[in-house]
Amino acid sequence: MLRHSFSELFRSASLGRRGLAQAAAAAAAAAGASAAPEPPVRRRANTPAVPLSNFGVPPPVHVPSHIPRPSYADHPKGHPRRLGEDEFAERKSAPAINRMRRACGLAAEALQVACEAAQEGVTTDEVDRITSEFVISRGGYPVGINYFGFPRGLCASPNEVALHGVPNTRQLESGDIVNFDVTVFFDSAFGDCSAMVHVGDVDEDAKRLTETTYQCLHGAIATVGPGVKLNEVGSFCQRFATEHGFSVVAEYCGHFIGSELHMRPNVSHVPNSLSLELQPGMTFTIEPIFLEGSSPAVTAALEDGWTILSQSGGWSAQWEHTVLITENGAEILTTA
């Protein structure tokens, strides 16, 4: 029986596990075929994220009972409601889009709070607490809390952590790069976004990784619009990563979003066969993860059930927006 978690939900169910593995292998082969031999992945002196036992994970902030809760919040295992078949590639009504705008706007504001709090010497636990308290003060629910049992409000993924890092007592250090993935539930809708933070004096290689990933996200957003096939996102991201000497993680994807966080279909960042024609009113996330080097391989989730590292030890970067397909292109909803 499959274990449900962020990890499972980000996997592209539309492609199937075998199809996704084939896509990952093809992506790695394409990168290897077009790239010259490269030096070993750079090793840095920053404190590693593992072993996880070196750091504590305090409990999340308390969410008052008057805050509206998503479907999974009080489930003993954090399971959201089952999606209906009519919700596949859902086109939102005007009222639903307005709710999405409000939720995404709050998510973008909360992400700004997280990024501003992420200073040298501050722990990701503190960043999570500050951000979650901000979301609650605005009437929203910090989505990470109890989502399939996730223990905190946001994901904090420093350096070699590719995704789903759990906020803990590791202090941020000069030279770190860290991704904060902030999602809120507000006005019966979800808003989802993430960004990278440079802490202190960051080396040029790490800066290029984060800046290139940012450029890829916005290039992918510029690619989509009415009549465009969804799998053009994956083709663009793979090509962009390879051209710039990075690899793109294949196993974890963006997703449609609305009244639930992870709706169908998923949005792969590598070439794939999902040729869904995009139409106005569709809302989904684009969130490519780039790794240093030519290997896109990542580990299985570590002992906490969430944290995923690059297999090579190379550093990782990710940026994310929630977008709306309009009559003329795509609109970024997660803007403050």
Disulfide bonds with the S-S distance in Angstrom:
none
